[in-house]
Amino acid sequence: MKTIEVVAALIVHEGRIFATRRGYGDWKGYWEFPGGKIEPGETPEEALRREIREELATEIRVERHVTTIEWDYPTFHLSMRCFLSSVESGSLTLLEHEAAAWLDRASLNSVKWLPADATILNEIENLL
């Protein structure tokens, strides 16, 4: 099975975390933490900053690695490195997603998460 290596930003601000809803593909309508694929020659941190710039027109500070999720989807294996991050500049403008929300502990489970992203919700509660 093919492995896809991605990064995800856990952007936390004032007790809430930023999440986005996919607007395309097989998982359209599911929620995820923003990020994307690591390109050849990039560090995970560089990839994450690039992806957030491309998807959200925002510069972030990548603070620390929180966890790596390994998840088998039907057609590929996902290896997702998750980083605690914060906004340096920009306004989190949606360029690829159909919706976004700032979720607190009480609302974390109010959206339909992608399976891999759902596995880290307990860890995220500790960040809020």
Residue pairs with C-beta under 8 A, 6 or more apart in sequence:
1 72
1 75
1 76
1 77
2 75
2 76
2 77
3 76
3 77
3 78
3 79
4 37
4 76
4 77
4 78
4 79
5 37
5 38
5 79
5 81
6 35
6 36
6 37
6 38
6 78
6 79
6 80
6 81
7 35
7 36
7 38
7 44
7 45
7 47
7 48
7 51
7 80
7 81
7 82
7 83
8 32
8 33
8 34
8 35
8 48
8 80
8 81
8 82
8 83
8 117
9 18
9 33
9 34
9 35
9 48
9 51
9 52
9 60
9 62
9 83
9 85
10 17
10 33
10 66
10 82
10 83
10 84
10 85
10 124
10 127
11 17
11 18
11 33
11 34
11 60
11 85
11 86
11 87
11 92
12 18
12 84
12 85
12 86
12 127
12 128
13 86
13 87
13 102
15 104
15 105
15 128
16 102
16 103
16 104
16 128
17 33
17 102
17 103
17 104
17 108
17 124
17 127
17 128
18 33
18 34
18 92
18 100
18 101
18 102
18 103
19 31
19 32
19 33
19 34
19 100
19 101
19 102
19 103
19 111
20 31
20 32
20 33
20 34
20 55
20 94
20 97
20 99
20 100
21 29
21 30
21 31
21 32
21 97
21 98
21 99
21 100
21 101
21 111
22 28
22 29
22 30
22 31
22 32
22 97
22 98
22 114
23 96
23 97
23 98
23 99
24 96
27 114
28 98
29 98
29 112
30 112
30 113
30 114
31 101
31 111
31 112
31 113
31 114
31 117
32 113
32 114
32 117
33 82
33 117
34 51
34 52
34 55
34 56
34 97
35 47
35 48
35 51
35 52
35 80
36 47
36 51
36 54
36 55
37 47
37 51
38 44
38 47
39 47
39 50
42 50
44 65
44 81
44 83
45 62
45 83
48 60
48 62
48 83
48 85
49 59
49 60
49 62
52 58
52 59
52 60
52 85
53 59
54 95
54 96
55 94
55 95
55 96
55 97
56 90
56 92
56 93
56 94
56 95
57 90
57 91
57 92
57 93
57 95
58 87
58 88
58 89
58 90
58 91
58 92
58 93
59 87
59 88
59 89
59 90
60 85
60 86
60 87
60 88
61 85
61 86
61 87
61 88
62 83
62 85
63 83
63 84
63 85
63 86
64 83
64 84
65 81
65 82
65 83
66 82
66 83
66 84
66 120
66 123
66 127
67 82
67 120
67 123
68 79
68 80
68 81
68 82
69 78
69 79
69 80
69 82
69 116
69 117
69 119
69 120
70 77
70 78
70 79
70 80
71 77
71 78
71 80
71 115
71 116
71 119
72 78
73 115
73 116
78 116
80 116
80 117
82 120
84 127
92 100
94 100
101 107
101 111
103 110
103 111
104 128
105 125
105 128
108 121
108 124
108 125
109 121
113 121
